[in-house]
Amino acid sequence: MMMLITAVVPPSRVDRLTETLALFGVRGLTVSHTFAPARPGAVVEIYRGNRWSKSFVPWVRLEILAPDVDTPDLVRVISRAVEPVAVSDVLVWATRVDYLVRIRTGELGLDAL
């Protein structure tokens, strides 16, 4: 069985995280920019002398397809790579993938990874 591990992390931790995942043996992942709600009063900017609070801040979403047995280790690797950030700000979750096919070759399941 396979799992889709998704992590939402601050942009400042992406390079460190991808380097750590490469050392773990992760060959491919999907990275996309996203926005998450800011904590009230956490991000205040001054524009033309007026203070205003941002309601959304930029984050990065990483998705990794991995065998089921690697999931706990990958979650641990991700949490250690982003450790200096407040843990409550980082989200990591795993979703079971029942069916996977690589269209180009027709490979199924773990062979498609």
N, C-alpha and C positions, 0 to 999 in steps of 0.2 A: 504494500500500500504506500501511497505518497501523501505528503503534506505540503500545503502552500503556507509558508511562513511569511507573515507580513509584519514589517516594523516601520513605525513612524518616528523619525528621529530629527533632531535639529540639523540644519545644513552644516554646521561647524564640525559635526561628528562623522560625516559621510566618508571622507578619505580614510580616516582611521578604521572605520567599520569595514569598508571594502578591502583594505589591506589585511585586516584580521580574518575576514571570511576567506580570502584567497589562501592564507596560510592554513586554514582549516580544510581547504580543498574544494570550496565552492567555485565552480567553473562559470556559471552564468546566473545572472539576476536581472531583475527589471527595476529601474530607478525612475521615479517620477516626482515632479514637484507638486506639492499640495499645500493647503492652508488649514490651520486648526484654530479654534477659538482661543483667544488670549484670556488669561485670568484677569478678572477685573482689576484695573489699576496697575497691571504688570507692565504694560507698554504704553508709555505716555511720550508723545513727541510735541515739539514746539514748531509751529509753522506760522511765519509772519507774526510772531509775538503771541499767538494764541495756542494754548495747551489743548491737546485732544488725545483721546485714548483710541488705540487701534483695537478693533474687534477681532481681527484675524491676523495671524503671523505666519510667515512661510516655514514649512517643514518639508522633509523629504520622505517619500514612501519607498521602501525596498521590498521586493517580493522575490522569494526564493522557493523553487520547487526542490524538494529533497525526499529521500526515502524516510519512511516512518521512524526507523531506528535512530536516525540522526537528529530528529527534532529536538529532544531535550538538550543535546549538546549544542546545537545551533542557537537555541534560545539563550543558553548560558553564555555563549561566545558574544552574542549581540549585547546582552546586558552588561558584560564586562567591558566591551569596547566603548560603550557610551556612558560608562560609570560616573565620570565627573559631573554629568548633568543630573539635575534632580530626577530621581527615578519615577516620580509620579507624572513627569512630563512625557516620558517615552512609553509608547505602546507597542507591544509585541503580541501577536496572536497566530494561532495555527488553525488551518482549515483542511479537513480531509478531502483529498482529490480521488474520486472513484474511477475516473476514466481519463486517460491522456493518450493522445495520438499525435505523432509528428507527421504532418501532412506530406512533406516532401518525400520521406522515405517509407511511410506507412507503418513505422514502428509503434508499438503499443506499450503502455505502462512504463515500468522502470527502464526498458530499453530506449524509450523516447527521450529520456533525460540525457 
